Amino acid sequence: SAVISQKPSRDICQRGTSLTIQCQVDSQVTMMFWYRQQPGQSLTLIATANQGSEATYESGFVIDKFPISRPNLTFSTLTVSNMSPEDSSIYLCSVRGGQSYGYTFGSGTRLTVV
Amino acid sequence: SQQGEEDPQALSIQEGENATMNCSYKTSINNLQWYRQNSGRGLVHLILIRSNEREKHSGRLRVTLDTSKKSSSLLITASRAADTASYFCATDSAGGGNKLTFGTGTQLKVEL
């Protein structure tokens, strides 16, 4: 299965600033998925990133707040813009591992906004 | 919205005992998957069961799927302290565009 390197692993940011999270996959993948996990909660899908096209956002998430780049088949970034304390969460990227292998996740970025 | 509901929300057992977690979902699925998450870190895929399968085993893990009841269970046998983690079910829904929908999760604590 794929291996994902996600950076940074954690950050503490001032409100009003932006943070860009990177995910590098060791193989080419068509779709990459970005999730948010709020404290003590389950995972919620933010958007699906396809190479060569705009990301598809889930209800409640907008491009201005969470812009995504997908410049090639092995890399993607998620930016959390104009942050507020409510954005404090773990952000995870994921790729599909094949029909029988489930999904592979990055190690997550723990974001705290102060 | 979250499709899966898991119970219990939290489970505390002694090492060596079995742990059972349940997951219910709402729509038709291609498959259902179970994941483990240690201390808010990345998720680790444990096992995948297809909609036409009823039971699957992997080491100390046993997963059942009842599509008529839209439910699944994960059994961890002979638990160890290292099994302490949060466990999530996730459904890959028919027509869902390869997106996973996660359940609410069960926090398992295995005590020595």
Chai-1 contact restraints between the chains, C-beta under 6 A:
chainA,res_idxA,chainB,res_idxB,connection_type,confidence,min_distance_angstrom,max_distance_angstrom,comment,restraint_id
A,S42,B,Q2,contact,1.0,0.0,6.0,A-B,restraint_1
A,S42,B,F102,contact,1.0,0.0,6.0,A-B,restraint_2
A,S42,B,T104,contact,1.0,0.0,6.0,A-B,restraint_3
A,S42,B,G105,contact,1.0,0.0,6.0,A-B,restraint_4
A,L43,B,F102,contact,1.0,0.0,6.0,A-B,restraint_5
A,L45,B,K99,contact,1.0,0.0,6.0,A-B,restraint_6
A,I90,B,G40,contact,1.0,0.0,6.0,A-B,restraint_7
A,G102,B,Q33,contact,1.0,0.0,6.0,A-B,restraint_8
A,G102,B,H45,contact,1.0,0.0,6.0,A-B,restraint_9
A,G102,B,L48,contact,1.0,0.0,6.0,A-B,restraint_10
A,F105,B,G42,contact,1.0,0.0,6.0,A-B,restraint_11
A,F105,B,L43,contact,1.0,0.0,6.0,A-B,restraint_12
A,G106,B,G42,contact,1.0,0.0,6.0,A-B,restraint_13
A,S107,B,R41,contact,1.0,0.0,6.0,A-B,restraint_14
A,S107,B,G42,contact,1.0,0.0,6.0,A-B,restraint_15
A,G108,B,R41,contact,1.0,0.0,6.0,A-B,restraint_16
A,G108,B,G42,contact,1.0,0.0,6.0,A-B,restraint_17
